[in-house]
Amino acid sequence: MKRFAFALVTAATTALALPAFAGPQYLDDTGFAVSGYDVVAYRDLPQAAVGQSQPEGVKGSTEFTAEYNGATFAFANAENRDKFQSNPAYYAPQYDGHCAYGVSRGGKVPGNPNLWRIVDDKLYLNITPNVVTFWEENIPGNIDLAQGNWPGIETDTASTNPIPNFESAAPVK
C-alpha cells in the first residue's frame, strides 16, 4: 500500500511539474501564426467601439520573428519581437489563433487577423464580419462559452481551412 501511495504522489508531483501544452496554432498558407501579422502591435492600435470595424492589423516582417507554441510569429520591428519574447502568452491570441466565436460554439475555425478585439487584456480573433456581429452580441457570454469548450478541443488538430475572403500580404520582407 505504501508503494501505491508513493507512486501516486510521485505521479501527481511529476504531472504538476510538467508544462501545460497548448494546442497547435492556426497557420494559413503564409506558414506564420496570425497570418504573419504583428500580435504586439494590436496593443497600440485604437480599438473601435463594439459594432464598428477595427483598424487592420499591422503586418509583421520576416526580419523579426520568434517561435512560440510550435509556430513562428512575425513582428514589424525588433522592439515588438522583444516584447513578445518577454511574455508570449500575454500577446498571443486566445485559442491558438482560432476564431473565438467558433470556439464558443465548440469548434476550431481560422481567425482573421483583421477581425480582432482585446477584451480584459486578451487578444481575440474572429473569422468573418458576420461572425463578429454574433460575437459582439454577447462578448462576455461568448468568452464564457469558449472558455468552457476550449479544454475539450484545445489539443485537437488545428484548422486547415483558409480564412474566407482573406489573403495575407504579410509578413513583408
C-alpha positions in Angstrom: 0.0 0.0 0.0 2.9 2.3 0.8 4.3 1.7 -2.7 1.0 2.6 -4.3 0.7 5.8 -2.2 4.2 6.8 -3.1 3.7 6.0 -6.8 0.5 8.1 -6.7 2.2 11.1 -5.0 5.2 10.8 -7.4 2.9 10.7 -10.4 0.9 13.7 -9.2 4.0 15.7 -8.4 5.5 14.9 -11.8 2.3 15.8 -13.6 2.2 19.1 -11.8 5.8 19.9 -12.8 5.3 19.3 -16.5 4.5 22.3 -18.7 0.9 22.6 -19.9 1.0 22.2 -23.6 -1.3 24.4 -25.7 -2.9 23.1 -28.8 -1.5 23.7 -32.3 -1.6 27.2 -33.6 -3.7 28.0 -36.6 -1.4 28.6 -39.6 -2.6 29.7 -43.1 -0.6 29.4 -46.3 1.9 32.0 -45.1 3.2 29.5 -42.6 3.1 32.1 -39.9 0.9 32.4 -36.8 -1.8 35.1 -37.2 -1.1 35.1 -40.9 2.1 37.0 -40.3 0.6 39.9 -38.5 2.3 41.5 -35.5 0.4 40.4 -32.4 2.2 43.0 -30.2 1.1 45.9 -32.5 -2.6 45.3 -31.7 -1.9 46.8 -28.2 -1.1 50.1 -29.8 -4.0 50.3 -32.3 -7.1 52.3 -31.4 -9.9 49.9 -30.6 -13.2 50.7 -32.2 -16.5 50.6 -30.4 -18.5 47.4 -30.5 -20.4 47.3 -33.8 -17.7 49.2 -35.7 -14.9 47.8 -37.7 -11.5 47.6 -36.1 -8.4 49.0 -37.8 -6.5 46.5 -39.8 -3.7 44.6 -38.1 0.0 45.5 -38.6 2.0 43.3 -40.9 5.0 41.6 -39.5 8.3 41.2 -41.2 10.4 38.1 -42.0 13.3 40.0 -40.5 11.8 40.0 -37.0 10.4 36.6 -35.9 10.0 34.5 -32.7 9.0 30.9 -32.1 6.2 30.1 -29.6 3.9 27.1 -29.2 5.3 25.4 -32.3 4.7 28.3 -34.6 6.6 31.3 -36.0 5.3 34.8 -35.2 6.4 37.8 -37.3 6.8 41.4 -36.0 7.0 44.8 -37.5 10.2 45.6 -35.6 12.7 44.3 -33.1 11.1 46.1 -30.2 7.8 44.3 -30.7 9.6 40.9 -31.1 11.5 41.5 -27.9 8.3 42.4 -26.0 6.7 39.2 -27.3 9.6 37.1 -26.3 9.4 38.5 -22.7 5.8 37.4 -22.3 4.5 35.4 -25.3 1.3 34.1 -23.6 0.3 37.8 -23.0 0.5 38.8 -26.6 -0.5 35.6 -28.4 -4.2 35.4 -29.5 -6.5 33.3 -27.4 -7.4 29.8 -28.6 -4.2 29.4 -30.6 -5.3 31.9 -33.2 -8.6 30.2 -33.9 -11.9 32.1 -34.2 -13.2 33.0 -30.7 -16.8 32.7 -31.7 -16.1 29.3 -33.3 -14.6 28.0 -30.1 -17.6 29.3 -28.2 -19.7 27.0 -30.5 -17.3 24.1 -29.9 -15.1 24.1 -32.9 -11.8 25.3 -34.4 -12.1 27.5 -37.4 -9.5 30.1 -38.6 -9.1 33.5 -37.0 -8.7 36.6 -39.3 -6.0 39.0 -38.1 -8.1 42.0 -39.2 -11.2 40.9 -37.2 -9.8 41.3 -33.7 -10.7 42.7 -30.3 -8.9 43.0 -27.0 -11.1 42.1 -24.0 -9.8 42.0 -20.5 -6.3 42.4 -21.9 -6.5 39.3 -24.1 -6.5 39.3 -27.9 -9.4 37.5 -29.7 -9.7 36.9 -33.4 -12.9 36.0 -35.4 -13.3 34.6 -38.9 -15.7 36.8 -40.8 -17.5 40.2 -40.3 -20.8 38.3 -39.9 -19.3 36.2 -37.1 -18.0 39.4 -35.5 -21.6 40.6 -35.3 -22.7 37.4 -33.4 -19.6 37.6 -31.2 -20.3 41.2 -30.2 -23.9 40.5 -29.3 -22.7 39.0 -26.1 -18.9 39.1 -25.8 -18.7 38.1 -22.1 -21.2 35.2 -22.6 -19.3 34.1 -25.7 -16.0 34.2 -23.8 -17.5 32.1 -21.0 -18.8 29.5 -23.6 -15.4 29.4 -25.3 -13.5 29.0 -22.0 -15.8 26.1 -21.2 -15.3 24.5 -24.6 -11.6 25.1 -25.0 -10.3 22.4 -22.7 -12.1 19.7 -24.7 -10.9 20.9 -28.1 -7.5 22.6 -27.3 -5.4 19.6 -28.3 -7.4 18.8 -31.4 -5.7 19.3 -34.7 -5.6 23.0 -35.8 -8.0 24.1 -38.5 -6.6 23.7 -42.0 -9.3 25.8 -43.6 -8.4 29.1 -45.4 -9.8 32.3 -43.9 -12.8 33.3 -46.1 -12.3 36.3 -48.3 -8.9 37.0 -46.9 -5.4 36.8 -48.4 -2.5 37.7 -46.2 0.0 40.2 -47.6 2.2 39.5 -44.5 4.8 39.0 -43.5 6.7 41.5 -45.5 10.4 41.1 -46.4 
